[in-house]
Structure formats: structure tokens, C-alpha cells
């Protein structure tokens, strides 16, 4: 189901589902059951570990993309014979990383991908 659809043509249950998934709104019997089912999945030791909202999934993909970009940047700069200190300074200036984040990114890239 398209969660950005025009809800005027949907059934009550479908409108409740759209409202629940888009905004977390519980507004009727169907969405109460839906919220209870989601809570049960999240509370389950096994299934809860694999439950992920769309927003969490998007954030995770974004984080992986950023990490991949950092690794490419770091290894590329290292291939240009830039020193560790120069690369860390580049990361701080151009990627808005703190000193600690830049050092960790450099160490990770050079340890696992160089």
C-alpha cells in the first residue's frame, strides 16, 4: 500500500493503517490491533531484533552510504600520499567530523580497506 496515498477513497481500516504507519496515530479498533501486533514483535527476543521501521532502515542505509563515502575519500587521499594528519584535518574540515570521529574513520578505513 502506498502510505502517501489520498486516504479519501480508502476503507476505515486502511485509513487507520496509513495514519499508524505515517504518524504513529492509533485511532480505532484496527490500528489498536496493529499497534499491539507491532509491540508484540518488538518485545519478542528474536523477532524484535530484526524489526525495523522504514525510517530506521533509511537511516541505516544513509549511514552505510556515508561510511562508504568516507572510506573511498580516505583511501583515495592516502593513495595521493597524504599523511594521516593531513587526511584527518581534511575530514574535520570537509566532512564536519570531530577529531575523534576523523581519527576513528581514518583508522577504520586504513585497517580494513587499505
C-alpha positions in Angstrom: 0.0 0.0 0.0 1.2 3.5 -0.8 1.4 5.3 2.5 1.3 8.7 0.8 -1.9 8.0 -1.0 -5.1 10.0 -0.9 -7.0 8.4 2.0 -10.4 9.7 1.0 -11.0 6.5 -1.1 -9.8 4.1 1.5 -11.7 1.9 4.0 -11.7 2.9 7.6 -9.1 0.1 8.4 -6.9 1.3 5.6 -7.1 4.9 6.8 -6.1 3.8 10.3 -3.2 1.8 8.9 -1.9 4.7 6.9 -2.2 7.0 9.9 -0.5 4.5 12.2 2.4 3.9 9.8 2.9 7.5 8.8 2.4 9.2 12.2 2.0 6.5 14.9 -1.6 7.5 15.4 -3.9 4.9 17.0 -7.5 6.0 16.1 -9.7 2.9 16.1 -10.0 -0.9 16.6 -7.9 -1.8 13.6 -5.0 0.5 14.5 -5.1 -0.7 18.1 -4.7 -4.3 16.9 -1.9 -3.2 14.6 -0.1 -1.3 17.4 -0.5 -4.3 19.6 1.0 -6.6 17.0 3.9 -4.3 16.4 4.6 -4.0 20.1 4.5 -7.8 20.4 7.0 -8.2 17.6 9.3 -5.6 19.1 9.0 -7.3 22.6 9.9 -10.7 21.2 13.5 -11.5 21.8 14.1 -13.0 18.4 11.7 -11.1 16.1 12.2 -7.8 17.9 15.9 -7.9 16.9 15.0 -7.8 13.3 12.1 -5.4 13.4 13.0 -2.1 11.8 10.8 0.9 10.8 11.1 2.4 7.4 12.8 5.4 9.0 15.3 3.2 10.8 16.0 1.4 7.6 16.5 4.6 5.7 18.8 6.0 8.4 20.8 2.8 8.4 21.2 2.9 4.6 22.3 6.5 4.8 24.9 5.7 7.5 26.3 2.9 5.3 26.4 5.3 2.4 28.2 7.9 4.4 30.7 5.4 5.8 31.4 4.0 2.3 32.0 7.6 1.0 34.4 8.3 3.9 36.3 5.1 3.2 36.6 6.0 -0.5 37.7 9.5 0.4 40.3 8.3 2.9 41.8 5.6 0.8 41.9 8.0 -2.2 43.7 10.7 -0.2 46.1 8.1 1.1 46.8 6.9 -2.5 47.8 10.6 -3.1 50.4 10.2 -0.4 48.6 12.5 2.1 49.7 11.8 5.7 47.4 10.6 8.4 47.4 14.1 10.0 46.5 15.7 6.6 43.7 13.3 6.0 42.3 13.8 9.5 42.4 17.5 9.0 40.6 17.1 5.6 37.9 15.0 7.3 37.4 17.6 10.0 37.2 20.5 7.6 35.3 19.0 4.7 33.1 16.3 6.4 32.4 18.1 9.6 33.8 15.4 11.8 35.2 15.9 15.3 38.9 15.0 15.9 37.8 11.7 17.4 35.4 10.8 14.6 38.0 11.7 12.0 40.7 9.5 13.7 38.3 6.6 14.0 37.2 6.9 10.4 40.8 7.0 9.2 41.8 4.0 11.4 38.8 2.0 10.2 39.4 2.8 6.5 43.1 2.1 6.7 42.8 -1.1 8.8 40.0 -2.8 6.9 40.1 -1.3 3.4 43.6 -0.2 2.5 
